[in-house]
Amino acid sequence: MFLALTFFQLALEPVIESLDSPIHATSIRSQPSTLYIAERNGRILRLKGEKLEKILDISDQVSTQSERGLLAIAFPPKAKNANTLFAHYSNKKGTTHLSKFEIGDQSLKETVLFTQKQPWANHNGGQICFGPDGALYLGLGDGGAANDPQDNGQNRETFLGGILRFELSQKEIEPELWHWGLRNPWRFSFDRNTGDLWIGDVGQNKWEEIDFAKASEKHLNFGWRWREGRHDFNIPDDVFDGWRETLREPAFEYEQGGNPRSCSVTGGFIYRGKELSPKFRGHYFFGDWASGKVWSGKPSLMKGATVLIDVQEHPQLNRGFGLASFAEGATGEIYLINMPEGAIFRIKTDS
């Protein structure tokens, strides 16, 4: 359930425009005035103040067919510079790659840590980020097409439809299927204060959902394709008794529709900055790719489950179609990325 409008007005401050399909951005904690930006075509840029410079270009390796591309980047938790970064991208054959790049003054080394063949060109997931445990996490969609024809979301023998954990300190880096039952986790994040995980999972025909896992939880099943949001979707005839009790219900769902139509959730962040009203601290910001709508909600414990309450729309933050991602700056402020507009904005208090 949505409340119509917020009583605390927010606004967008332009940070940069004229980018080429920006799809993701992140920060290094020790660089409070710097954003690192991924463009879908394969360029990675550093924005420090008003100075924009390219630090890496892998466009000759990247496919942008359908939902493919350079989808996300991440830096090690204790990074002091951008000499080492991780990237999630689709190669020219459409295979998902997780790679580590080591960038020197006159050298570049790529180490491929993981690959995943994709049955179709959509539902590649997209996010990578480091968790509170220092491990690297990657999200994958269910393989694509529609309705999860291979039922990958409920198949623990595949990584498709799951969130994977990589312990990079090990000699042999092998992914662990950390959570599953996801259709297309388009952006997830860890709360920088609590370590809790928030996931935006794109729906099929009717329901978009926000999922939640405590920092201490692993191996959760979020339900797809047996469930879409909090609703039955495609349940096999031979499903085992008590299957419903094994699933984690969404913390929030919203129905597709409206004008413009909302039909593709973009997960965001728990706000931990200091520039917005204290009323927003600890609230989760998220949006919709198709309509551009932006909401915030307050996490609350109800009947033993974490849910979002007091969910409010912020019309003044809507830039229309193409809300590719939110980003969290080094100090906890939240940014919004509109891909077709080629622009990044910072969320601020409306003065």
NORMO-V42502 format. One record per pair of residues at least 12 apart in sequence whose C-alpha atoms are under 8 Angstrom apart, sorted by sequence separation. I is the first residue (numbers start at 1). J is the second residue. D is the distance in Angstrom with one decimal. If there is no record, write none. Layout:
i=I j=J d=D
i=I j=J d=D
This chain:
i=25 j=37 d=4.3
i=34 j=46 d=7.0
i=35 j=47 d=5.1
i=43 j=55 d=8.0
i=44 j=56 d=5.1
i=73 j=85 d=6.9
i=74 j=86 d=5.1
i=86 j=98 d=7.1
i=87 j=99 d=5.4
i=99 j=111 d=5.5
i=100 j=112 d=6.4
i=126 j=138 d=7.5
i=127 j=139 d=5.5
i=164 j=176 d=5.4
i=165 j=177 d=6.5
i=187 j=199 d=6.3
i=188 j=200 d=6.1
i=198 j=210 d=7.0
i=199 j=211 d=4.9
i=270 j=282 d=5.6
i=271 j=283 d=5.6
i=284 j=296 d=5.3
i=285 j=297 d=6.8
i=297 j=309 d=5.6
i=298 j=310 d=6.1
i=325 j=337 d=5.3
i=334 j=346 d=6.1
i=335 j=347 d=5.8
i=24 j=37 d=6.0
i=25 j=38 d=5.9
i=34 j=47 d=5.5
i=35 j=48 d=6.6
i=43 j=56 d=5.9
i=44 j=57 d=6.2
i=73 j=86 d=5.5
i=74 j=87 d=6.5
i=86 j=99 d=5.6
i=87 j=100 d=6.6
i=99 j=112 d=4.3
i=100 j=113 d=7.0
i=126 j=139 d=6.0
i=164 j=177 d=4.8
i=165 j=178 d=5.9
i=186 j=199 d=7.7
i=187 j=200 d=5.8
i=198 j=211 d=5.8
i=199 j=212 d=6.4
i=270 j=283 d=5.4
i=271 j=284 d=6.2
i=283 j=296 d=6.2
i=284 j=297 d=5.3
i=297 j=310 d=5.5
i=298 j=311 d=6.9
i=323 j=336 d=7.4
i=324 j=337 d=5.8
i=325 j=338 d=7.4
i=333 j=346 d=7.5
i=334 j=347 d=5.9
i=23 j=37 d=7.8
i=24 j=38 d=5.2
i=34 j=48 d=4.4
i=43 j=57 d=4.4
i=73 j=87 d=4.4
i=86 j=100 d=4.5
i=87 j=101 d=7.7
i=98 j=112 d=6.1
i=99 j=113 d=5.4
i=125 j=139 d=5.3
i=126 j=140 d=6.6
i=163 j=177 d=6.2
i=164 j=178 d=5.2
i=185 j=199 d=6.4
i=186 j=200 d=5.7
i=187 j=201 d=7.9
i=198 j=212 d=4.8
i=270 j=284 d=4.2
i=271 j=285 d=7.1
i=283 j=297 d=5.4
i=284 j=298 d=6.4
i=297 j=311 d=4.1
i=323 j=337 d=6.0
i=324 j=338 d=5.7
i=333 j=347 d=7.4
i=22 j=37 d=6.8
i=23 j=38 d=5.9
i=24 j=39 d=7.1
i=33 j=48 d=5.8
i=34 j=49 d=6.8
i=42 j=57 d=5.7
i=43 j=58 d=6.2
i=72 j=87 d=5.9
i=73 j=88 d=6.3
i=85 j=100 d=5.9
i=86 j=101 d=6.1
i=97 j=112 d=6.9
i=98 j=113 d=5.6
i=99 j=114 d=7.1
i=125 j=140 d=4.1
i=162 j=177 d=6.5
i=163 j=178 d=5.6
i=164 j=179 d=7.1
i=185 j=200 d=5.6
i=186 j=201 d=5.9
i=197 j=212 d=5.7
i=198 j=213 d=6.7
i=269 j=284 d=5.5
i=270 j=285 d=6.3
i=283 j=298 d=4.7
i=284 j=299 d=7.3
i=296 j=311 d=5.5
i=297 j=312 d=6.4
i=323 j=338 d=4.7
i=324 j=339 d=5.7
i=22 j=38 d=5.9
i=23 j=39 d=5.5
i=33 j=49 d=6.2
i=42 j=58 d=4.9
i=43 j=59 d=6.3
i=71 j=87 d=7.7
i=72 j=88 d=5.3
i=84 j=100 d=7.1
i=85 j=101 d=5.4
i=97 j=113 d=7.7
i=98 j=114 d=5.1
i=124 j=140 d=5.5
i=125 j=141 d=4.4
i=162 j=178 d=7.2
i=163 j=179 d=5.2
i=185 j=201 d=4.3
i=186 j=202 d=6.6
i=196 j=212 d=7.4
i=197 j=213 d=5.1
i=268 j=284 d=7.0
i=269 j=285 d=5.5
i=282 j=298 d=7.0
i=283 j=299 d=6.6
i=295 j=311 d=6.5
i=296 j=312 d=5.5
i=322 j=338 d=5.3
i=323 j=339 d=6.5
i=22 j=39 d=4.2
i=23 j=40 d=5.7
i=42 j=59 d=4.1
i=70 j=87 d=7.4
i=71 j=88 d=5.6
i=72 j=89 d=7.3
i=84 j=101 d=5.7
i=85 j=102 d=6.8
i=97 j=114 d=5.9
i=98 j=115 d=6.4
i=123 j=140 d=7.4
i=124 j=141 d=4.9
i=143 j=160 d=6.0
i=162 j=179 d=5.5
i=163 j=180 d=6.3
i=184 j=201 d=5.4
i=185 j=202 d=6.3
i=196 j=213 d=6.0
i=197 j=214 d=6.2
i=268 j=285 d=5.3
i=269 j=286 d=7.0
i=282 j=299 d=7.6
i=295 j=312 d=5.3
i=296 j=313 d=6.7
i=321 j=338 d=7.7
i=322 j=339 d=5.4
i=21 j=39 d=5.4
i=22 j=40 d=6.1
i=41 j=59 d=5.5
i=42 j=60 d=7.8
i=70 j=88 d=6.2
i=71 j=89 d=5.5
i=83 j=101 d=7.9
i=84 j=102 d=4.7
i=97 j=115 d=4.6
i=123 j=141 d=4.6
i=124 j=142 d=7.7
i=142 j=160 d=4.8
i=143 j=161 d=7.2
i=159 j=177 d=6.4
i=162 j=180 d=4.0
i=183 j=201 d=6.4
i=184 j=202 d=5.3
i=196 j=214 d=4.5
i=197 j=215 d=6.5
i=267 j=285 d=7.7
i=268 j=286 d=4.5
i=295 j=313 d=4.3
i=296 j=314 d=7.8
i=322 j=340 d=5.9
i=20 j=39 d=6.2
i=21 j=40 d=5.7
i=42 j=61 d=7.8
i=70 j=89 d=4.2
i=71 j=90 d=8.0
i=83 j=102 d=5.7
i=84 j=103 d=6.3
i=96 j=115 d=5.3
i=97 j=116 d=6.8
i=123 j=142 d=6.3
i=124 j=143 d=6.8
i=140 j=159 d=7.2
i=141 j=160 d=5.7
i=142 j=161 d=3.9
i=161 j=180 d=5.8
i=162 j=181 d=6.4
i=182 j=201 d=6.5
i=183 j=202 d=6.4
i=184 j=203 d=7.7
i=195 j=214 d=7.3
i=196 j=215 d=4.4
i=230 j=249 d=6.3
i=267 j=286 d=5.0
i=268 j=287 d=7.3
i=294 j=313 d=5.8
i=295 j=314 d=5.8
i=319 j=338 d=7.0
i=321 j=340 d=7.8
i=322 j=341 d=7.7
i=19 j=39 d=7.7
i=20 j=40 d=7.7
i=21 j=41 d=7.4
i=42 j=62 d=6.1
i=69 j=89 d=5.5
i=70 j=90 d=6.4
i=83 j=103 d=4.8
i=95 j=115 d=6.6
i=96 j=116 d=5.0
i=123 j=143 d=5.8
i=124 j=144 d=7.4
i=140 j=160 d=5.5
i=141 j=161 d=4.5
i=142 j=162 d=7.6
i=161 j=181 d=5.9
i=162 j=182 d=5.8
i=183 j=203 d=6.9
i=195 j=215 d=5.0
i=196 j=216 d=8.0
i=208 j=228 d=7.8
i=209 j=229 d=5.5
i=229 j=249 d=7.3
i=230 j=250 d=6.7
i=266 j=286 d=6.0
i=267 j=287 d=6.6
i=293 j=313 d=7.1
i=294 j=314 d=5.6
i=20 j=41 d=7.8
i=41 j=62 d=6.6
i=68 j=89 d=7.4
i=69 j=90 d=5.2
i=82 j=103 d=7.8
i=83 j=104 d=6.6
i=95 j=116 d=5.7
i=96 j=117 d=6.3
i=122 j=143 d=7.1
i=123 j=144 d=4.7
i=140 j=161 d=5.4
i=141 j=162 d=6.8
i=156 j=177 d=7.7
i=161 j=182 d=4.7
i=194 j=215 d=7.1
i=207 j=228 d=6.2
i=208 j=229 d=6.4
i=229 j=250 d=6.3
i=265 j=286 d=7.6
i=266 j=287 d=5.1
i=293 j=314 d=7.3
i=294 j=315 d=7.0
i=41 j=63 d=7.5
i=68 j=90 d=5.6
i=69 j=91 d=7.7
i=95 j=117 d=4.7
i=96 j=118 d=7.1
i=121 j=143 d=7.9
i=122 j=144 d=4.8
i=123 j=145 d=7.8
i=139 j=161 d=7.8
i=140 j=162 d=5.5
i=161 j=183 d=5.6
i=206 j=228 d=7.9
i=207 j=229 d=5.6
i=265 j=287 d=5.9
i=266 j=288 d=5.2
i=293 j=315 d=6.7
i=41 j=64 d=6.5
i=94 j=117 d=7.3
i=95 j=118 d=5.8
i=120 j=143 d=5.9
i=121 j=144 d=6.5
i=122 j=145 d=6.6
i=139 j=162 d=6.1
i=140 j=163 d=6.3
i=161 j=184 d=6.8
i=230 j=253 d=7.5
i=265 j=288 d=4.3
i=266 j=289 d=5.9
i=294 j=317 d=6.3
i=40 j=64 d=7.1
i=94 j=118 d=6.7
i=119 j=143 d=5.5
i=120 j=144 d=5.1
i=121 j=145 d=7.8
i=139 j=163 d=4.4
i=140 j=164 d=8.0
i=156 j=180 d=7.6
i=204 j=228 d=7.3
i=223 j=247 d=5.6
i=229 j=253 d=6.0
i=264 j=288 d=5.4
i=265 j=289 d=6.0
i=293 j=317 d=7.3
i=294 j=318 d=6.3
i=118 j=143 d=5.6
i=119 j=144 d=6.8
i=120 j=145 d=6.0
i=138 j=163 d=5.6
i=139 j=164 d=6.3
i=203 j=228 d=6.5
i=221 j=246 d=7.0
i=222 j=247 d=5.6
i=223 j=248 d=6.9
i=263 j=288 d=6.9
i=264 j=289 d=5.4
i=293 j=318 d=5.1
i=64 j=90 d=7.6
i=68 j=94 d=7.0
i=118 j=144 d=7.8
i=137 j=163 d=6.7
i=138 j=164 d=5.2
i=154 j=180 d=7.1
i=203 j=229 d=7.4
i=221 j=247 d=5.1
i=222 j=248 d=5.0
i=223 j=249 d=7.6
i=262 j=288 d=6.0
i=263 j=289 d=7.6
i=264 j=290 d=6.0
i=292 j=318 d=5.1
i=293 j=319 d=7.9
i=42 j=69 d=7.0
i=62 j=89 d=6.7
i=63 j=90 d=5.7
i=94 j=121 d=6.8
i=137 j=164 d=5.5
i=138 j=165 d=6.7
i=153 j=180 d=6.2
i=154 j=181 d=5.6
i=220 j=247 d=7.1
i=221 j=248 d=5.9
i=222 j=249 d=6.5
i=262 j=289 d=7.6
i=263 j=290 d=6.1
i=292 j=319 d=5.7
i=293 j=320 d=7.2
i=41 j=69 d=6.0
i=42 j=70 d=5.2
i=62 j=90 d=5.6
i=63 j=91 d=5.4
i=96 j=124 d=7.4
i=137 j=165 d=4.6
i=153 j=181 d=4.3
i=220 j=248 d=6.6
i=222 j=250 d=7.4
i=262 j=290 d=5.6
i=263 j=291 d=7.6
i=292 j=320 d=4.2
i=40 j=69 d=5.1
i=41 j=70 d=6.2
i=62 j=91 d=4.6
i=63 j=92 d=4.7
i=136 j=165 d=5.8
i=137 j=166 d=6.2
i=153 j=182 d=5.7
i=261 j=290 d=6.6
i=262 j=291 d=4.9
i=291 j=320 d=5.6
i=292 j=321 d=5.1
i=40 j=70 d=4.7
i=61 j=91 d=5.5
i=62 j=92 d=5.4
i=63 j=93 d=7.3
i=135 j=165 d=6.5
i=136 j=166 d=5.1
i=153 j=183 d=6.6
i=260 j=290 d=7.8
i=261 j=291 d=5.5
i=262 j=292 d=7.8
i=290 j=320 d=7.4
i=291 j=321 d=5.2
i=292 j=322 d=6.5
i=317 j=347 d=7.6
i=39 j=70 d=6.8
i=40 j=71 d=6.2
i=61 j=92 d=6.0
i=63 j=94 d=6.3
i=135 j=166 d=5.6
i=136 j=167 d=6.7
i=260 j=291 d=5.3
i=262 j=293 d=7.6
i=290 j=321 d=4.8
i=291 j=322 d=7.8
i=292 j=323 d=5.4
i=38 j=70 d=7.0
i=135 j=167 d=5.0
i=136 j=168 d=7.2
i=259 j=291 d=7.8
i=289 j=321 d=6.1
i=290 j=322 d=6.0
i=38 j=71 d=7.4
i=134 j=167 d=7.8
i=135 j=168 d=6.5
i=289 j=322 d=5.0
i=290 j=323 d=7.1
i=38 j=72 d=6.5
i=289 j=323 d=4.3
i=38 j=73 d=6.8
i=148 j=183 d=7.5
i=288 j=323 d=6.4
i=289 j=324 d=6.0
i=287 j=323 d=7.3
i=89 j=126 d=7.9
i=88 j=126 d=6.8
i=211 j=249 d=7.4
i=212 j=250 d=6.9
i=88 j=127 d=7.3
i=179 j=218 d=6.3
i=180 j=219 d=7.2
i=182 j=221 d=8.0
i=211 j=250 d=4.7
i=212 j=251 d=6.0
i=88 j=128 d=6.7
i=142 j=182 d=6.8
i=178 j=218 d=5.7
i=179 j=219 d=4.7
i=180 j=220 d=6.4
i=181 j=221 d=5.0
i=182 j=222 d=6.1
i=210 j=250 d=5.7
i=211 j=251 d=5.3
i=286 j=326 d=7.7
i=87 j=128 d=7.6
i=141 j=182 d=6.7
i=142 j=183 d=5.2
i=178 j=219 d=5.1
i=179 j=220 d=4.9
i=180 j=221 d=5.0
i=181 j=222 d=4.6
i=182 j=223 d=6.9
i=183 j=224 d=6.0
i=209 j=250 d=6.1
i=210 j=251 d=5.6
i=211 j=252 d=7.0
i=141 j=183 d=5.4
i=142 j=184 d=6.3
i=177 j=219 d=7.3
i=178 j=220 d=7.4
i=179 j=221 d=6.1
i=180 j=222 d=6.3
i=181 j=223 d=4.7
i=182 j=224 d=5.4
i=183 j=225 d=7.3
i=209 j=251 d=7.6
i=210 j=252 d=5.1
i=141 j=184 d=4.0
i=179 j=222 d=7.7
i=180 j=223 d=7.9
i=181 j=224 d=4.6
i=182 j=225 d=7.8
i=209 j=252 d=5.7
i=210 j=253 d=6.2
i=140 j=184 d=6.6
i=141 j=185 d=6.2
i=181 j=225 d=7.0
i=209 j=253 d=4.3
i=140 j=185 d=6.7
i=208 j=253 d=5.5
i=209 j=254 d=6.6
i=139 j=185 d=6.2
i=207 j=253 d=6.4
i=208 j=254 d=5.4
i=23 j=70 d=8.0
i=24 j=71 d=6.8
i=25 j=72 d=7.5
i=26 j=73 d=7.3
i=28 j=75 d=6.9
i=139 j=186 d=8.0
i=207 j=254 d=5.8
i=208 j=255 d=6.3
i=23 j=71 d=6.5
i=24 j=72 d=5.5
i=25 j=73 d=7.4
i=26 j=74 d=6.9
i=27 j=75 d=7.8
i=29 j=77 d=7.9
i=207 j=255 d=4.7
i=208 j=256 d=6.8
i=23 j=72 d=7.4
i=24 j=73 d=7.3
i=28 j=77 d=7.8
i=29 j=78 d=7.9
i=30 j=79 d=7.7
i=31 j=80 d=7.8
i=139 j=188 d=8.0
i=206 j=255 d=5.7
i=207 j=256 d=5.8
i=29 j=79 d=7.8
i=30 j=80 d=6.1
i=206 j=256 d=5.1
i=28 j=79 d=6.5
i=205 j=256 d=7.6
i=28 j=80 d=7.1
i=28 j=81 d=7.5
i=68 j=121 d=6.6
i=77 j=130 d=6.8
i=67 j=121 d=6.3
i=68 j=122 d=7.0
i=72 j=126 d=6.1
i=73 j=127 d=7.9
i=74 j=128 d=6.4
i=75 j=129 d=7.9
i=76 j=130 d=7.0
i=251 j=305 d=7.8
i=66 j=121 d=5.8
i=67 j=122 d=5.0
i=71 j=126 d=5.0
i=72 j=127 d=5.5
i=73 j=128 d=6.5
i=74 j=129 d=5.5
i=75 j=130 d=7.8
i=208 j=263 d=6.9
i=251 j=306 d=6.0
i=252 j=307 d=6.1
i=65 j=121 d=7.0
i=66 j=122 d=6.1
i=67 j=123 d=6.9
i=68 j=124 d=6.8
i=71 j=127 d=6.8
i=72 j=128 d=6.1
i=73 j=129 d=7.6
i=74 j=130 d=7.3
i=207 j=263 d=7.8
i=208 j=264 d=6.7
i=209 j=265 d=7.2
i=251 j=307 d=4.0
i=252 j=308 d=5.8
i=67 j=124 d=6.9
i=77 j=134 d=6.8
i=147 j=204 d=6.8
i=206 j=263 d=7.7
i=208 j=265 d=6.0
i=210 j=267 d=7.3
i=250 j=307 d=7.5
i=251 j=308 d=5.8
i=266 j=323 d=7.1
i=268 j=325 d=7.2
i=269 j=326 d=7.3
i=127 j=185 d=7.7
i=132 j=190 d=7.4
i=146 j=204 d=7.3
i=266 j=324 d=6.9
i=267 j=325 d=7.3
i=268 j=326 d=5.4
i=269 j=327 d=7.7
i=273 j=331 d=6.0
i=274 j=332 d=7.6
i=275 j=333 d=7.2
i=125 j=184 d=5.1
i=126 j=185 d=7.3
i=127 j=186 d=6.7
i=131 j=190 d=6.3
i=266 j=325 d=6.3
i=267 j=326 d=7.4
i=268 j=327 d=7.4
i=269 j=328 d=7.2
i=272 j=331 d=8.0
i=273 j=332 d=4.1
i=274 j=333 d=7.4
i=113 j=173 d=7.1
i=123 j=183 d=7.4
i=124 j=184 d=7.0
i=125 j=185 d=5.2
i=126 j=186 d=6.0
i=127 j=187 d=5.2
i=129 j=189 d=7.2
i=132 j=192 d=7.7
i=203 j=263 d=7.3
i=266 j=326 d=7.9
i=272 j=332 d=5.0
i=273 j=333 d=4.8
i=114 j=175 d=7.9
i=123 j=184 d=5.3
i=125 j=186 d=5.5
i=126 j=187 d=6.7
i=127 j=188 d=6.5
i=202 j=263 d=7.8
i=203 j=264 d=6.7
i=271 j=332 d=6.6
i=272 j=333 d=7.0
i=273 j=334 d=7.8
i=125 j=187 d=7.7
i=202 j=264 d=5.3
i=203 j=265 d=7.7
i=271 j=333 d=7.0
i=132 j=195 d=5.3
i=202 j=265 d=5.3
i=271 j=334 d=7.0
i=131 j=195 d=7.0
i=201 j=265 d=6.6
i=202 j=266 d=7.7
i=200 j=265 d=6.0
i=201 j=266 d=7.8
i=269 j=334 d=7.5
i=200 j=266 d=5.7
i=201 j=267 d=7.5
i=200 j=267 d=4.0
i=199 j=267 d=5.8
i=200 j=268 d=7.4
i=154 j=223 d=7.6
i=198 j=267 d=7.5
i=199 j=268 d=7.9
i=153 j=223 d=7.7
i=154 j=224 d=6.9
i=198 j=268 d=7.8
i=153 j=224 d=5.6
i=154 j=225 d=7.1
i=198 j=269 d=7.5
i=153 j=225 d=6.1
i=276 j=348 d=6.0
i=277 j=349 d=7.2
i=275 j=348 d=6.9
i=276 j=349 d=5.5
i=151 j=225 d=6.6
i=275 j=349 d=7.4
i=148 j=225 d=6.6
i=147 j=225 d=7.1
i=189 j=267 d=7.8
i=191 j=269 d=7.0
i=186 j=265 d=7.2
i=187 j=266 d=6.1
i=188 j=267 d=5.7
i=189 j=268 d=6.8
i=190 j=269 d=7.6
i=191 j=270 d=5.8
i=193 j=272 d=7.6
i=186 j=266 d=5.8
i=187 j=267 d=4.8
i=188 j=268 d=6.7
i=189 j=269 d=6.1
i=192 j=272 d=7.5
i=186 j=267 d=6.3
i=187 j=268 d=6.7
i=188 j=269 d=7.9
i=132 j=215 d=7.7
i=200 j=286 d=7.9
i=212 j=306 d=7.2
i=187 j=325 d=7.0
i=1 j=254 d=7.4
i=8 j=277 d=7.7
i=35 j=329 d=7.0
i=34 j=329 d=7.9
i=34 j=330 d=7.9
i=32 j=329 d=7.1
i=33 j=330 d=7.7
i=32 j=330 d=4.9
i=31 j=330 d=6.6
i=32 j=331 d=6.3
i=24 j=324 d=7.1
i=25 j=325 d=7.8
i=29 j=329 d=7.9
i=30 j=330 d=7.2
i=23 j=324 d=5.5
i=24 j=325 d=5.8
i=25 j=326 d=7.7
i=26 j=327 d=5.8
i=27 j=328 d=7.0
i=28 j=329 d=8.0
i=29 j=330 d=4.5
i=22 j=324 d=7.9
i=23 j=325 d=6.4
i=24 j=326 d=7.5
i=25 j=327 d=5.5
i=26 j=328 d=6.3
i=27 j=329 d=5.5
i=28 j=330 d=5.9
i=29 j=331 d=7.2
i=24 j=327 d=7.1
i=25 j=328 d=8.0
i=26 j=329 d=6.7
i=27 j=330 d=5.5
i=10 j=314 d=7.1
i=12 j=316 d=7.5
i=9 j=314 d=7.6
i=11 j=316 d=5.8
i=12 j=317 d=6.0
i=6 j=312 d=5.5
i=10 j=316 d=6.7
i=11 j=317 d=5.9
i=3 j=310 d=6.6
i=5 j=312 d=5.6
i=6 j=313 d=6.4
i=9 j=316 d=7.9
i=10 j=317 d=7.2
i=2 j=310 d=7.2
i=3 j=311 d=5.9
i=4 j=312 d=6.3
i=5 j=313 d=5.3
i=6 j=314 d=6.4
i=2 j=311 d=5.3
i=3 j=312 d=5.0
i=4 j=313 d=6.3
i=5 j=314 d=6.4
i=1 j=311 d=7.2
i=2 j=312 d=5.9
i=3 j=313 d=7.0
i=5 j=315 d=7.7
i=2 j=313 d=7.4
i=24 j=337 d=7.2
i=23 j=337 d=6.9
i=22 j=337 d=6.9
i=23 j=338 d=7.8
i=22 j=338 d=7.3
i=23 j=339 d=5.8
i=22 j=339 d=5.1
i=21 j=339 d=4.7
i=20 j=339 d=7.9
i=21 j=340 d=5.9
i=21 j=341 d=7.6
i=22 j=342 d=5.9
i=21 j=342 d=5.3
i=22 j=343 d=7.2
i=20 j=342 d=5.6
i=18 j=341 d=7.6
i=19 j=342 d=4.4
i=17 j=341 d=7.7
i=18 j=342 d=5.2
i=19 j=343 d=6.2
i=17 j=342 d=5.7
i=18 j=343 d=6.4
i=17 j=343 d=4.2
i=16 j=343 d=5.6
i=17 j=344 d=6.6
i=15 j=343 d=7.5
i=16 j=344 d=5.5
i=14 j=343 d=7.6
i=15 j=344 d=5.5
i=16 j=345 d=7.1
i=14 j=344 d=6.3
i=15 j=345 d=5.1
i=14 j=345 d=4.4
i=15 j=346 d=6.5
i=13 j=345 d=5.3
i=14 j=346 d=6.5
i=12 j=345 d=5.7
i=13 j=346 d=5.1
i=12 j=346 d=5.6
i=13 j=347 d=6.4
i=12 j=347 d=4.9
i=13 j=348 d=6.7
i=11 j=347 d=5.9
i=12 j=348 d=6.0
i=10 j=347 d=6.9
i=11 j=348 d=5.3
i=10 j=348 d=5.7
i=11 j=349 d=5.8
i=10 j=349 d=4.6
i=11 j=350 d=4.9
i=9 j=349 d=6.5
i=10 j=350 d=4.8
i=9 j=350 d=5.7
